[in-house]
């Protein structure tokens, strides 16, 4: 049983490493070849993932790029809104004191 747990743990670690690499490659503007080479370095039980599988993973990650961009934009908008609200409230508060 512990052998199966170790295998699952290694697979989960590999998935985490892949996600981190994909995020870094997206931020750096890396091309597919560079991204594929970086992902190819990840091994589970000493075995690299097949190229076709890695390309599928890159493709699925790329499909989510628009959603990630919207989330970043939404976060920046929310921060800007808080700053604006703070300024308005501070101005009103200072007028009464």
Backbone as JSON Lines, residues from 0, in Angstrom:
{"i":0,"aa":"X","n":[0.82,-1.18,0.0],"ca":[0.0,0.0,0.0],"c":[0.87,1.25,0.0]}
{"i":1,"aa":"X","n":[1.92,1.29,0.81],"ca":[2.76,2.48,0.85],"c":[3.46,2.71,-0.47]}
{"i":2,"aa":"X","n":[3.71,1.63,-1.23],"ca":[4.32,1.78,-2.55],"c":[3.38,2.54,-3.49]}
{"i":3,"aa":"X","n":[2.09,2.26,-3.41],"ca":[1.1,2.97,-4.22],"c":[0.99,4.42,-3.81]}
{"i":4,"aa":"X","n":[1.09,4.68,-2.51],"ca":[1.04,6.05,-2.02],"c":[2.25,6.82,-2.52]}
{"i":5,"aa":"X","n":[3.41,6.19,-2.51],"ca":[4.63,6.84,-3.0],"c":[4.51,7.15,-4.49]}
{"i":6,"aa":"X","n":[3.91,6.25,-5.26],"ca":[3.72,6.5,-6.69],"c":[2.8,7.69,-6.91]}
{"i":7,"aa":"X","n":[1.72,7.74,-6.15],"ca":[0.78,8.85,-6.28],"c":[1.45,10.17,-5.89]}
{"i":8,"aa":"X","n":[2.24,10.12,-4.83],"ca":[2.94,11.32,-4.37],"c":[3.9,11.82,-5.45]}
{"i":9,"aa":"X","n":[4.6,10.89,-6.1],"ca":[5.54,11.27,-7.16],"c":[4.78,11.86,-8.36]}
{"i":10,"aa":"X","n":[3.62,11.3,-8.67],"ca":[2.81,11.84,-9.78],"c":[2.31,13.24,-9.44]}
{"i":11,"aa":"X","n":[1.88,13.45,-8.21],"ca":[1.4,14.76,-7.79],"c":[2.53,15.79,-7.8]}
{"i":12,"aa":"X","n":[3.7,15.38,-7.39],"ca":[4.86,16.28,-7.44],"c":[5.19,16.65,-8.88]}
{"i":13,"aa":"X","n":[5.11,15.68,-9.78],"ca":[5.38,15.95,-11.19],"c":[4.35,16.93,-11.76]}
{"i":14,"aa":"X","n":[3.09,16.76,-11.39],"ca":[2.04,17.66,-11.86],"c":[2.29,19.08,-11.35]}
{"i":15,"aa":"X","n":[2.7,19.2,-10.11],"ca":[3.02,20.52,-9.55],"c":[4.18,21.18,-10.27]}
{"i":16,"aa":"X","n":[5.21,20.39,-10.56],"ca":[6.37,20.92,-11.29],"c":[5.96,21.37,-12.69]}
{"i":17,"aa":"X","n":[5.11,20.57,-13.34],"ca":[4.65,20.93,-14.69],"c":[3.88,22.24,-14.66]}
{"i":18,"aa":"X","n":[2.99,22.37,-13.7],"ca":[2.2,23.6,-13.6],"c":[3.1,24.81,-13.39]}
{"i":19,"aa":"X","n":[4.09,24.66,-12.53],"ca":[5.02,25.76,-12.26],"c":[5.79,26.12,-13.53]}
{"i":20,"aa":"X","n":[6.27,25.13,-14.24],"ca":[7.01,25.38,-15.48],"c":[6.12,26.06,-16.51]}
{"i":21,"aa":"X","n":[4.89,25.59,-16.65],"ca":[3.96,26.19,-17.61],"c":[3.7,27.66,-17.27]}
{"i":22,"aa":"X","n":[3.5,27.95,-16.0],"ca":[3.27,29.34,-15.6],"c":[4.48,30.21,-15.89]}
{"i":23,"aa":"X","n":[5.66,29.69,-15.57],"ca":[6.9,30.45,-15.82],"c":[7.1,30.67,-17.32]}
{"i":24,"aa":"X","n":[6.85,29.65,-18.11],"ca":[7.02,29.77,-19.56],"c":[6.03,30.77,-20.14]}
{"i":25,"aa":"X","n":[4.81,30.77,-19.61],"ca":[3.81,31.74,-20.06],"c":[4.26,33.16,-19.73]}
{"i":26,"aa":"X","n":[4.72,33.36,-18.5],"ca":[5.17,34.68,-18.08],"c":[6.39,35.15,-18.87]}
{"i":27,"aa":"X","n":[7.3,34.22,-19.2],"ca":[8.52,34.56,-19.92],"c":[8.31,34.66,-21.44]}
{"i":28,"aa":"X","n":[7.16,34.24,-21.91],"ca":[6.9,34.28,-23.35],"c":[7.65,33.2,-24.11]}
{"i":29,"aa":"X","n":[7.97,32.1,-23.43],"ca":[8.7,31.0,-24.09],"c":[7.86,30.37,-25.19]}
{"i":30,"aa":"X","n":[8.54,29.9,-26.23],"ca":[7.82,29.22,-27.32],"c":[7.55,27.76,-26.95]}
{"i":31,"aa":"X","n":[6.87,27.06,-27.83],"ca":[6.47,25.67,-27.55],"c":[7.69,24.78,-27.37]}
{"i":32,"aa":"X","n":[8.71,24.95,-28.22],"ca":[9.9,24.1,-28.12],"c":[10.59,24.25,-26.77]}
{"i":33,"aa":"X","n":[10.75,25.48,-26.32],"ca":[11.39,25.73,-25.03],"c":[10.56,25.14,-23.9]}
{"i":34,"aa":"X","n":[9.25,25.35,-23.97],"ca":[8.35,24.82,-22.94],"c":[8.4,23.3,-22.93]}
{"i":35,"aa":"X","n":[8.34,22.7,-24.1],"ca":[8.4,21.24,-24.21],"c":[9.71,20.7,-23.64]}
{"i":36,"aa":"X","n":[10.82,21.36,-23.94],"ca":[12.12,20.92,-23.42],"c":[12.16,20.99,-21.9]}
{"i":37,"aa":"X","n":[11.6,22.05,-21.34],"ca":[11.59,22.19,-19.88],"c":[10.71,21.11,-19.24]}
{"i":38,"aa":"X","n":[9.55,20.85,-19.83],"ca":[8.66,19.81,-19.3],"c":[9.27,18.42,-19.45]}
{"i":39,"aa":"X","n":[10.04,18.22,-20.5],"ca":[10.66,16.9,-20.75],"c":[11.66,16.52,-19.68]}
{"i":40,"aa":"X","n":[12.11,17.48,-18.91],"ca":[13.07,17.18,-17.83],"c":[12.41,16.51,-16.64]}
{"i":41,"aa":"X","n":[11.08,16.58,-16.58],"ca":[10.36,16.0,-15.45],"c":[10.2,14.5,-15.67]}
{"i":42,"aa":"X","n":[10.56,13.75,-14.65],"ca":[10.47,12.29,-14.74],"c":[9.67,11.74,-13.56]}
{"i":43,"aa":"X","n":[9.02,10.63,-13.8],"ca":[8.35,9.89,-12.74],"c":[8.92,8.48,-12.79]}
{"i":44,"aa":"X","n":[9.47,8.05,-11.69],"ca":[10.15,6.75,-11.6],"c":[11.25,6.64,-12.65]}
{"i":45,"aa":"X","n":[11.92,7.77,-12.92],"ca":[13.04,7.78,-13.86],"c":[12.62,7.79,-15.32]}
{"i":46,"aa":"X","n":[11.33,7.92,-15.59],"ca":[10.84,7.87,-16.97],"c":[10.25,9.23,-17.35]}
{"i":47,"aa":"X","n":[10.62,9.72,-18.53],"ca":[10.07,10.98,-19.01],"c":[8.67,10.73,-19.58]}
{"i":48,"aa":"X","n":[7.87,11.78,-19.6],"ca":[6.54,11.67,-20.19],"c":[6.65,11.66,-21.7]}
{"i":49,"aa":"X","n":[5.76,10.94,-22.38],"ca":[5.78,10.93,-23.84],"c":[5.53,12.34,-24.4]}
{"i":50,"aa":"X","n":[6.17,12.65,-25.51],"ca":[6.04,13.97,-26.14],"c":[4.59,14.32,-26.43]}
{"i":51,"aa":"X","n":[3.83,13.36,-26.94],"ca":[2.43,13.63,-27.27],"c":[1.65,14.04,-26.02]}
{"i":52,"aa":"X","n":[1.92,13.38,-24.91],"ca":[1.23,13.71,-23.67],"c":[1.61,15.13,-23.23]}
{"i":53,"aa":"X","n":[2.89,15.47,-23.32],"ca":[3.33,16.81,-22.93],"c":[2.72,17.88,-23.83]}
{"i":54,"aa":"X","n":[2.6,17.58,-25.12],"ca":[1.96,18.53,-26.03],"c":[0.49,18.72,-25.69]}
{"i":55,"aa":"X","n":[-0.17,17.65,-25.29],"ca":[-1.57,17.76,-24.84],"c":[-1.67,18.64,-23.6]}
{"i":56,"aa":"X","n":[-0.75,18.47,-22.68],"ca":[-0.75,19.26,-21.45],"c":[-0.51,20.73,-21.77]}
{"i":57,"aa":"X","n":[0.43,21.01,-22.66],"ca":[0.7,22.4,-23.07],"c":[-0.55,22.98,-23.74]}
{"i":58,"aa":"X","n":[-1.19,22.19,-24.59],"ca":[-2.4,22.66,-25.28],"c":[-3.52,22.98,-24.33]}
{"i":59,"aa":"X","n":[-3.75,22.13,-23.34],"ca":[-4.8,22.37,-22.34],"c":[-4.48,23.62,-21.52]}
{"i":60,"aa":"X","n":[-3.22,23.78,-21.18],"ca":[-2.81,24.97,-20.43],"c":[-3.04,26.22,-21.26]}
{"i":61,"aa":"X","n":[-2.7,26.16,-22.54],"ca":[-2.88,27.31,-23.43],"c":[-4.34,27.7,-23.55]}
{"i":62,"aa":"X","n":[-5.24,26.72,-23.51],"ca":[-6.67,27.0,-23.59],"c":[-7.15,27.88,-22.43]}
{"i":63,"aa":"X","n":[-6.48,27.81,-21.31],"ca":[-6.87,28.58,-20.14],"c":[-6.21,29.96,-20.06]}
{"i":64,"aa":"X","n":[-5.43,30.33,-21.07],"ca":[-4.69,31.6,-21.03],"c":[-5.63,32.8,-20.93]}
{"i":65,"aa":"X","n":[-6.71,32.77,-21.66],"ca":[-7.64,33.91,-21.65],"c":[-8.27,34.08,-20.27]}
{"i":66,"aa":"X","n":[-8.64,32.97,-19.66],"ca":[-9.23,33.03,-18.31],"c":[-8.22,33.55,-17.29]}
{"i":67,"aa":"X","n":[-6.96,33.12,-17.41],"ca":[-5.93,33.59,-16.49],"c":[-5.69,35.09,-16.68]}
{"i":68,"aa":"X","n":[-5.71,35.54,-17.92],"ca":[-5.53,36.97,-18.2],"c":[-6.68,37.78,-17.61]}
{"i":69,"aa":"X","n":[-7.9,37.28,-17.75],"ca":[-9.06,37.96,-17.17],"c":[-8.95,38.02,-15.66]}
{"i":70,"aa":"X","n":[-8.5,36.93,-15.05],"ca":[-8.37,36.89,-13.59],"c":[-7.33,37.91,-13.12]}
{"i":71,"aa":"X","n":[-6.23,38.03,-13.83],"ca":[-5.21,39.02,-13.47],"c":[-5.79,40.42,-13.6]}
{"i":72,"aa":"X","n":[-6.52,40.66,-14.69],"ca":[-7.12,41.97,-14.92],"c":[-8.14,42.27,-13.85]}
{"i":73,"aa":"X","n":[-8.93,41.29,-13.49],"ca":[-9.95,41.48,-12.45],"c":[-9.31,41.82,-11.11]}
{"i":74,"aa":"X","n":[-8.21,41.19,-10.81],"ca":[-7.51,41.45,-9.56],"c":[-6.98,42.88,-9.55]}
{"i":75,"aa":"X","n":[-6.4,43.31,-10.66],"ca":[-5.88,44.68,-10.75],"c":[-7.02,45.68,-10.65]}
{"i":76,"aa":"X","n":[-8.15,45.37,-11.28],"ca":[-9.31,46.25,-11.2],"c":[-9.82,46.35,-9.77]}
{"i":77,"aa":"X","n":[-9.87,45.23,-9.09],"ca":[-10.35,45.22,-7.71],"c":[-9.43,46.04,-6.81]}
{"i":78,"aa":"X","n":[-8.14,45.92,-7.01],"ca":[-7.18,46.68,-6.21],"c":[-7.34,48.18,-6.48]}
{"i":79,"aa":"X","n":[-7.51,48.52,-7.75],"ca":[-7.71,49.92,-8.12],"c":[-8.99,50.47,-7.5]}
{"i":80,"aa":"X","n":[-10.04,49.66,-7.51],"ca":[-11.32,50.07,-6.92],"c":[-11.18,50.31,-5.43]}
{"i":81,"aa":"X","n":[-10.45,49.46,-4.73],"ca":[-10.23,49.63,-3.29],"c":[-9.44,50.93,-3.04]}
{"i":82,"aa":"X","n":[-8.43,51.17,-3.85],"ca":[-7.64,52.4,-3.68],"c":[-8.51,53.64,-3.9]}
{"i":83,"aa":"X","n":[-9.33,53.62,-4.93],"ca":[-10.22,54.75,-5.21],"c":[-11.22,54.95,-4.07]}
{"i":84,"aa":"X","n":[-11.79,53.87,-3.59],"ca":[-12.76,53.95,-2.5],"c":[-12.1,54.49,-1.24]}
{"i":85,"aa":"X","n":[-10.89,54.01,-0.97],"ca":[-10.14,54.49,0.19],"c":[-9.93,56.0,0.11]}
{"i":86,"aa":"X","n":[-9.51,56.48,-1.07],"ca":[-9.29,57.91,-1.26],"c":[-10.57,58.7,-1.01]}
{"i":87,"aa":"X","n":[-11.69,58.23,-1.55],"ca":[-12.97,58.91,-1.35],"c":[-13.36,58.94,0.12]}
{"i":88,"aa":"X","n":[-13.25,57.82,0.78],"ca":[-13.63,57.73,2.19],"c":[-12.69,58.59,3.04]}
{"i":89,"aa":"X","n":[-11.41,58.54,2.77],"ca":[-10.44,59.33,3.54],"c":[-10.73,60.82,3.39]}
{"i":90,"aa":"X","n":[-11.07,61.25,2.18],"ca":[-11.39,62.66,1.96],"c":[-12.63,63.06,2.76]}
{"i":91,"aa":"X","n":[-13.66,62.25,2.71],"ca":[-14.89,62.54,3.47],"c":[-14.62,62.54,4.97]}
{"i":92,"aa":"X","n":[-13.85,61.56,5.43],"ca":[-13.55,61.44,6.85],"c":[-12.77,62.65,7.34]}
{"i":93,"aa":"X","n":[-11.79,63.05,6.53],"ca":[-10.94,64.2,6.92],"c":[-11.74,65.49,6.98]}
{"i":94,"aa":"X","n":[-12.8,65.61,6.2],"ca":[-13.63,66.81,6.23],"c":[-14.4,66.93,7.54]}
{"i":95,"aa":"X","n":[-14.73,65.82,8.17],"ca":[-15.49,65.9,9.42],"c":[-14.58,66.02,10.63]}
{"i":96,"aa":"X","n":[-13.29,65.93,10.45],"ca":[-12.36,66.02,11.58],"c":[-11.48,67.22,11.43]}
